[in-house]
Amino acid sequence: MAFKIRRVDYFYMTVKDEPGQAYKVLARLASLGINLVAVTAVPFGPMNTQLTIFPEDTAQLRNEAQKSGLKLEGPQPALLVQGDDELGALSEVHSKLYAANVNIYASSGVADGKGHYGYIIYVRPDDYDNAVAALNV
């Protein structure tokens, strides 16, 4: 199975659960020249959403966010897996982490419909170095 894994950082912020809130943040990031490799949004309480962003360049995001007054929490480490979408594509990754006794406490993935996928893996900070070693990142 062909895939590559890389270290990524993520930042998060809480926005109101209202139409256009994620758009405003994403448009602002685009206007600042921030390229993202992934984005997630999940409900956070009854009236909020946690927006998590994964920048291509962590230093650029930190610098631009500070200059523009954008309030972000982070960075936190994660792993980004990208590869060929085929049956069992993620089992090898999970097998290596299992063998290293690393727990994945959250993940999110999507196939592009053209034969490829992206998968974000969150591990606890205490497990991160073990995960990186197990996956030869």
N, C-alpha and C positions, 0 to 999 in steps of 0.2 A: 504494500500500500504506500503510495507516495503522499507524504505530508511534510510540512515544516512547522517547527514550533519556535516561537520567539517570546522573549520577555516583553511585557507591555506594562505601562502604568495606567491607572484609572483615577479619575476624580469624580466626585459626585456633588450634587446639590439638590435641595428640595424646592420644588415649584408647586404652585397651586394646581389642583386638578381641574383645569379649565381649558377650553379650546384656545389654541395658539401659544400656550406657555412654552412648550418644547420648541416650537417654531422660532419664538423670539430668541431663545438661547442659541439654537443652532444657527440662525441667521447672524447673530452677533459674532459667534465663533468664526463663521465663514468670512465676515467682513474684516476680522482680525487676521485672516490668512491661516487659520488653524485647520489642518487636515486631520480628520478622525479615521481611525481604523475600525472602530465599533462604537455603538451607542445602545444602551438599554434604558428602559423606563418601566418602573414597577410601582404599584400603589404603595403609599406610605401613609398609613392612617386614613381617616375617613375623607379628608379633603385635599390630600397632597399626593404628589408623585415624586419618587426619587429618580432623578435623571443621572445616569452614569455615562461618562464620556471617556474614551480611550484615544488620546492624541497620538499622532505619528511621532511628534516631537514634544516630549515632556517639558524641556526647558523653554521652548517657545511658548507653550501654553501658560506656564507659570509666569513668564515675563509679561505676556500680553494681558493675562487676567489681572495681574497686579497693576499694570498701567491703566487699565480700563475700569478697575473697581469691581470686576466680576468676582463674586464670592464662591470659591470652590473648596471642598474638603479633599485632601489628598496631597501627594499621590500615594496610592496603594499599589502593590505589585499583583500582577496576574500573568497568565500565559495565554497566548493566542496560537491556536492550531489552525492551519489552513492546508487543505489537501484535496485529493481526488475523492469525489463522493461515490463510494461503493459500499456494498453490504459489509457491515462490520468495521467500517472505517475507523471508528473511535475505540474499538475494543483493544487494540494494541496499546494505545495511549493509557487507557484505564488499567490494563494489565500491568504495565510498568509502574504505575503509581501504586497499585495494590501491592505489588511485590516489594516496594519500598516502604510499605505501611503508611502511605500518604493518603489522607482523606480529602476528597474533593467536597467542599462544603457548599458550593454553588457552581452552576455552569449554564451556558446559554449557547445555542448553535443554530445555524441555518444553512440550508443548501441553496445554491443559486439557480438551480434548475438547468444548469448547463454542464453539470458534472463536477462541480467543486463545492466545498463547504468551508465555513469558518466556525470556530468553536472557542469560546472564552472559558478558561478554567480559573476558578478562585480557590486557593488553598489558604489555610491559616498562616499568618506570618511565621510562626514557629516551624511550619512544614515547607516553607517556600524553597529554602536551599536544598532540602532533600528532594523536592519535586524537580527542581532544575537539574540536579545530578542524575536522578533516575531517568529523565528524558533527554539527557545529553544536550542540554540547551546552552 
